[in-house]
Amino acid sequence: MNLDDVVILSDQDVKGICNDVYNGFWRRYKDPPDWQSPEWEDVVRQEKMLRERYQSCPLVLHMLQDLMDQLEARSKRRNQGE
């Protein structure tokens, strides 16, 4: 990693990102729909909207990717149990 490439975020930026990603996204989808359902497309649309809102900020990208992995795994495991 080259420190010259790191975009410095203000405390307010980080707070807004955490609020939108955790409170807005995670809490809404933490019990995800079937990953092959039309409702899953809502999850994907919201994830894309956040990426675009924050102009693909690396912090947002990493958080969202990790959360999407969690949501997909939860959805698939839940469906395997049925």
N, C-alpha and C positions, 0 to 999 in steps of 0.2 A: 504494500500500500504506500502510495506517495502522499505525504501530508499536504502537498500543494493541491491535490485533487479533492481534498475533503472540504465540503461546504459546511461552514460553521453555522449552526442553528442557534437561534436565541432560546432562552428558557421558555418563552411564550410559544415558539415554534414547536419545541419538544412537548410541551404541555398540550398543545392543540393536536399534535399527532397522536399522542397517547390517548387523549380523550376520544378522538374520532375512531381510532383503530380498536381500542379496548371497549369503551362505553358504547360507541355507535355500532361497531361491526361485530366484535366478539360476543358481546352480551346478547345481541340480536340472534346470532346464528350458532351459539354454543351447543344447541341441540339440533344438529343439522338435518335437513330433509334427505331423502334418498338421493345419492349422488348422481343418479341417472334420471331424476325427475325434472319436470319443468321448474319446480321450486328451486332446484339446485342452480338453475340459470340466474335466479335472483341473487344468490350468493356470489356468483361469478361477476355479475353486473356491478354489485356493490364494491367488490374487490377492485375491479377495473376503475370504477369512479374514484376511489380513494387514491389509486396509483396516479391517475390523471390529475386529481386535485393537488397532489403534492409533487407533481412533475417528476415522478419516478425517483424521488429522494431515496437514497440507499437505505436509510433507517426504515422508511415505510415499506420498501420492497422486501426487506428481510423479515420484518414483523408479519406482513401479510402472507408471505410464502410459508412461514412457519405455521401460522394459524390455518391457512388453507390445507396444509398437510394434516394438521390435527383434525380439522372438520371432515376431510375426506376419509381419514382412518376411522373416525367415530361412526360416520355414516355406513361405511362398508362393514365394519365389525358388527354394528347393530343389525344390519340386514342379513349377515351370516347366521345370526342367532335365531332368526325367524324360521 
